[in-house]
């Protein structure tokens, strides 16, 4: 990464100031994620504490109680960022970019919090918990792999001709899609070995949560790169230093 200069990321500079990764758009994205998370976590919480629930707040483990309290704290922090941090200064832009990355990761996990409460209430968390953990670990490993490929491709493109770049782009699809087939095969094997085809509701919800998570993690790579550029390169900020 140290071999790359700001010229290699020049294509993202305009988006950081006026495009998809600008402070105004990031604040909008934080608001959308806050609504989504509130819905997911709200359902999870009321599933746990409802009068007819088999769980009950007093029966939750310390981990889950702490998680719900942390969710409330993060909700307040997210609201403060949206209302008070405008992104008109360099420090506020950096705060917004870093916060966006943090809350994107939180948003990808919130559906699994909801499904976990559903599974606990149905007495089947021991069955579906390991599956969800496998999915979460795989999704994050996939994102790390794709980020690594991204930086390796940038380095290679600095050394290759334009024709070589075109050839490489045609092969990137396999790098990104082939791990998804591995995940599908693993989950299918888990479902069949544990005879879970009778509970299609849980399988369907977990499948939707998985698709949403992987899609968001792939889409947020651009925002990770944007946060990296804003932190490392002062010229990418909303108020860049004057050129000498």
Secondary structure, DSSP 8 states (H G I E B T S, - for coil): -TT--GGGGGGGHHHHHHSTTSHHHHHHHHHHHHHHHHHHHHHHHHHHHSTT-SS-GGGS-HHHHHHHHHHHHHHHHHHHHHHH----SHHHHHHHHHHHHHHHHHHHHHHHHHHHHHHHHTT-HHHHHHHHHHHHHHHHHHHHHHHHHHHHHHHHHHHS-HHHHHHHHHHHHHHHHHHHHHHHHHHHHHHHHTT-TT-HHHHHHHHHHHHHHHHHHHHTHHHHHHHHHHHH-GGGSTT-----
